[in-house]
Amino acid sequence: MAFRNEIALVSTGWGPGCLSRAGAALVSDVYRVETFGLDADTRSIVSKLNAQSQHGPSDAAWNSEDLLATVARALRSAQSDGWAALVTPAGALTNTLWPTVQQAAQRIGVQVRYAHGLGISESMANCLQLPTPPTVALKSLLSDFVGHVAIPEFALGAQVGNATQLAELHGGAVRFFGMDLYAPRTKITTLNLRESIPVITNNAYVLAVRDEQITSKSGQSELRVSDSMESALLWVQVLNGLTESLNG
């Protein structure tokens, strides 16, 4: 049951159409939705989730006056209609905007609820065009997973470890990817550990995925990778899918 006079602040995740389940649930439940700075695909998804959605300028064309008008509409809706949502892209815009909205909501007696963007694993699954992985685990070395009976669908490592042993993962039917959270362009790259072992920075991970996940579930002969990610701050903290909505 929602509080009377409540605004839900929802951030999108990595890439077009990336909403956490918690965010999608809030968007579906509120009476009115305002969005700002979203790409066309995400705007379309929000509209399908809530027919009372009004979209501010897209991610490529907006100014401060547009932003203020959108925020004002969202706060007025929360104050008059009881429950509204403001959806913004994760990154600099959300990090800058949300504290101001929270302060304004407090002044007019509106409760705030949050639903952050995707977790690392969910973002990677989206980027690789796979279903959200049911099992995710992170170890210091990716090779630490070798020998385990139950290897997670997404095995994440802060470093590669023993590359020779890694060929045994998933019975040898395995693909490896590198993900640099702060790379200016491509975020996920295919790795061939037989040829070279990449240097993994503090902002990156190495990922092992069963080969059949790629070939049978993605439906893609060649993987498409994401060239845009506004911020990693919301996802670095979440390795197992998504963040839950929180009262604030």
VENWONOR-V756213 format. One record per helix or strand of 2 or more residues. SS is the DSSP state (~ for helix, > for strand). FROM is the first residue (numbers start at 1). TO is the last residue. If there is no record, write none. Layout:
ss->[SS;SS]
from->[FROM;FROM]
to->[TO;TO]
This chain:
ss->[>;~;>;~;>;~;>;~;>;~;>;~;>;~;~;>;>;>;~;~;>]
from->[6;21;32;40;53;64;83;92;111;120;136;142;154;163;169;174;188;204;211;233;246]
to->[12;29;36;49;55;81;89;107;115;127;141;145;159;166;172;180;191;210;217;236;247]
